């Protein structure tokens, strides 16, 4: 109960900060928004940042940084809010961070950083890797202004669900069967620009099919918000959902509690093809979702914290140090952060994007990387 009250208060204050803040990049002076962000940070301006042996001194002062993330009803927002609360207790000195839920997830955070709409952002390793390489979309140049703080703040799982009515009426238990039969299936995914939609596009590419092909079979596809996805599945106007999502995502947790859903395993060959696109193969533990009594072999991505390259090294160093060394406090607020591992958080396969120099300096000082 105590944790729930703390998180509710945090989200309320963070929302106040969002309403007061204009969209902006790094290094903006904290003026009218200072009171709100300091409250969200637990009085950051009252405590000097602590220095340890070999640590980088925090000299940047009284700057306000925008952190872009997904909507307030997402686990990504909750995780970023928890990080901001913990970092605010002296880690960043009298600098402040404001959360703005202006990202749709996936590639969006990195693109907002590239366009100087924020200083920090939540992101994902797979689209981040492609954006950095210039392979995300035809004609899109590689990122020039984006770096990473850490990777693996959460694992996002390739999650395919069939409605019980669909399984009972067709007998299909794998996506491979559905596509091989060219069945007129009705699929829901997240909106374009989200990691969920990227994952669905990648999955279809592995099978050599397109959304137009599904339409030609007599099926349909809808690319919408999570709450709309679950509504369609409940109402029987959709058969299958394809997503890349954190375990415990509210809309799908509620769906599995109120409707019989089947969590579907991806075949070995499909997983191998997804590995080539940057996804990891992992086993989703049993009971990750209500009614899922067996482990599921699937693919996953890693959630990341990204930053503009022009954010001062000392600020990024302090942020990286705070996330890694105060993990326990963050986990108290958001248990999903339990899987975060500072020993591998710096690796390129976890971040998808090269580290900011300030972040790299911390990992080296901490003996986590050479």
N, C-alpha and C positions, 0 to 999 in steps of 0.2 A: 504493500500500500504506500509506504514511504517513497519507494522508487517511482511509482506511478504518479504520485503528487508532484515529485521533483520534475519529472519529464513533462507533465502537463503544464507546470509553471514555466518551464524552459520554452516549450513550444509557443506558449502565449506571448512571452516577452520577445522571442525571436520573430514572431509574426508582427508585433508592434514595430520592431526594428525594420522589417521589410516594408511596412506601410510608410515609414518615414524616409526611407532611403531612395535615392535616385539610382538609376543604373550607371555604374561607373567602373573604372579600372583600378589599378593598384595605386597606393600612395595618396589617396584623397584625404584631406584634413578632416578629422572628426569634429563636426560643428554641432548642428542641431540634433544629430543622431547619437552623439556621444553618450548621453544619459541612458538611452535605451540599450545601446550595445554594451555599455559597462555593466548595466544590470544583468543582461543576459550572460555576461562573462563573469559574474560574481565579484565585481569590483576590481577589475584588472588594473586600473590606474593606481590602486593603493599599494601595490606590491611590486617590488623590483624583481626582474627575472633573476633566477638563480644560475650561477656559473659553477661548472665543475672543472676538474683537471682537463686541460686541453680543449675546453669548450670555446666557441666563438662568442665574443662579447656582443651583447645586444645594444646597439647604439641608435638604431632607428627609433624615433619617438613620435607619439601623438599622430599616428597615421591610421586611417580607416580603410580596411580592405573588404571588398565585396567577395563573398563566396557563393557561387551559383550552384544550385542543386535542384533536384526534382521536387514535385509537389508535396505539400505538408502531410498528405495521406500515405506517403511512401516510406518504406524502411530506410531508403537512402537519406531522406530528409532527417529522420530520427537519428541516424548515425552521425551525420554531419553536425546536427544540433548538439549531440552529446560531446563531440570532439570540441566544438566551440566553447561549450560550458567549461570543460576541464581545462582547456588551454587558457581560458580567461582568468584563471586563478593565479596570475603572476607570470605565467610562462611567456607571454608576449609583452610584458611590461605595461606601458600605458597605450599601446597600440590596440585597436579593436577590429573585430571581424563581424560583419553583418551577413546574415543568410538571406539570399533571394531565391525563391523557388521558380526560376525562369528557365530551367533546363528540362528537356524532355527525356534526358538520359542518353545512353549510348554515345554517339559522336558529338552530341550537342554541347556538352561541357567544354570539350577541347575547342570547338568552333567559337564558343562565346569568349574563351580566353584569347584565341587568335585575333578576334575582332575587337579586343580590348573592352569587352563589356563587363569584365570582372577580373579579379586578381587570382582567385583560387576557384576550383570547381571539382565536383565529383565527376568521375569518368569511369571508363572500362578499358581493360587492356587490349581487347581485340580491335575495336574501332580505333583506339588510340594508335596502335601499331600501324594500321593501314593509313591513317591520316599522316603519321610521321613519315611514312615511306612514300606517300603520294599515290597510293593504290586504292584509296577509299572510293573514289568516283572518277569517272572519265573527265579529264580536264581540270581536276582539282590539284593545285600545287601542294607539295609537302608543307607541313606546319613549319613556321619559322619562329614562333614566339612562345611555344608551349614546352614545358618540362614537367617532370614528375617529382612528387614528394615521397610517395610510397604506393605499394600495390598490395592487394589482398586484404583490404579492410573488410571485405565480405566476399563470399563466393556466390556467384549468380549461376544458377543451374539451368541447363537446357531442360525445360519442363513441358512435356507434351501430355495433355489430358484428353481422354475420350469421355463423353457422357455415357451413362449406363444404357440409355435408350439406344444409342448408336451401336454399342457393343452387342446388345441383345438382338437388334434387328439385322446386323450385318455379320456378326461373328468375327469381325476383325479385332485383332489385339496388338497389331503393330502398324506403324506408319508406312512401313515398306509394303505391307499387304494392300493398304488403301491406295497407294500410288500405282502399284503394279496393276491393280484391277481398274485403274482410272475411274474410281468410284465418284459419283457426284457429291462430294463431301463439302460441308459448309465450315470454313475455318475462320477463327478469329485470332488476330494478333494485335499487338500494340501499334500505335500510330507511327508513320514514317519518321525517321530520325532517332527513334528509340533503339536501345540495344536489343530489345525483344523483336522488333521488326527486322533489324539487321540479321539476328540469328535465324529468323524464319526464312529470310531471303537466302542466306547461306545454305540452309538445310535443303530448300527446294533446288538450289544449284547443284548440290551433291547428287540429287536424283535426276538432274538434267531436265527439270520441268520449270514452268513459270506459273504465275497467278492466272495468266490468260489461258494456259492449258487447263487449269482446274475449272475455269469458267466454261471452256469448250466441252468438258465432260458433263456439264449440267450442274456443276457445283458453284460455290461462291466464296468470296473472301471479304473480310471486314477488318479494317485497320483502325482501331479505336482505343479509347481509354480503358484501363483495367476494369473499372466498375461497369462499363458498358459490355465488355467481354463477358464478365461473369453473369450479367443480367441475361444476355442472349443464350448462354449455356443453360441457365436455370429455366428459361422460358421454352427451351426446345427449338429455338430459331438458329442455333449453331450446334455442330457436332463435336468439333475438335478445337482445342486451343493450342497454339505454339507460342512459347515465351522463353525468355532467359530471365530468371527471376530469383530473388532471394527467398529461401525457405522462411515461411512466416509472413509473406506479403499479405496485407490485410484482406484485400478483396478475394484472393484465392483461398485463403484460410477459411473465410466465412463460407465461400462456395462449397468447400469440401466438408464443412461441418453440417451444411443444410441439404446437400445433394450428393448422390452417389457418383463419384468420379473415378476413372481409372487412370493412374499415372503410368505412362507407356515407356518402355525401354527402347533405346536405339540400338540397332544391330551393329555388329563389330565393324563391318565395312563402312557403314555410314559414319561411325565414330572416327575411323581412320581418315576419312575424307574431311571431316570437320577439324581434325587435328592439323591437317595441312593448311587450314585457314586461320590457325592460331588458337583454337580452343583446346582445352585440356580434357582428357578422359578421366572421369571420376565416378565413384559409386555413391549414389544418393542413398543415405542411410534409411533403413526401414522406419516407418512412422514419421517421416518428414512432413507428410500431409495426412490428414485424417482419412482412414481407410486404406492407406498404402502400407500393407503389412510386410512387404518384402523389399529388400534393397533393389535399386534400379540402376542399371548401367547407362550412363548418359555422358554429356559433355558439359563443360562449364567455362565461365569467364571469371575474371578477377576485377572487383571494384577498386578504383584508384582515387587518390587525391592528386590533382594536377595544379599547376601554378604557372603564371606568366614568367618568362625568363627575366623580365626586368624588375621583378619583386626583389628587394635587397636580400643578399645572401644571409645576413644575420637574422632576418625575420624567418626565412625558410629553414635555417638551421634550428632556430628555437621551436618552430612548429614541428619539425621532424622529430626532434628530441622529445617534445611533449607527448606526441602521439605514441612513440615507441616506449618511453619510460613511464608514462602514466596510463598504460593500457588497462590496468586493473580498474582504475576509476571510470574509464570509458565503458568497460564491460559491465560495470554495475548499472549503468544507465541503458546500455544497448547490448544484450548478451550476444548478439550476432558478431560482435567484434572479438569474441573469444578465439575465433579461427585466425585472427591477424597474427602474423609471426614476423617480428622485426628482423630475424636472422635471414629471411628470404625476401623481405618487403622491398629491397633495393634492386632485385634482379629484373632484368629486362623482360623476361617472360611473365613477370608479375605486373609490371607497369606498362609495358608496350611502348613506352616513350622514355628517352634518356632522362637521367636525373638532373635536377637543378643543382648547380654547384654547391649551394648551401646545404641541400639534402645529402649530397655525396660527402661533403666534409663531415657531417655528423656521423654517417655510417662508418667512415674511416676512423674517426676519433673513438667511436664506440667499439672498434675492433670487429665490426660485422662484415666489412669488405676491405679488400686490399687497396 
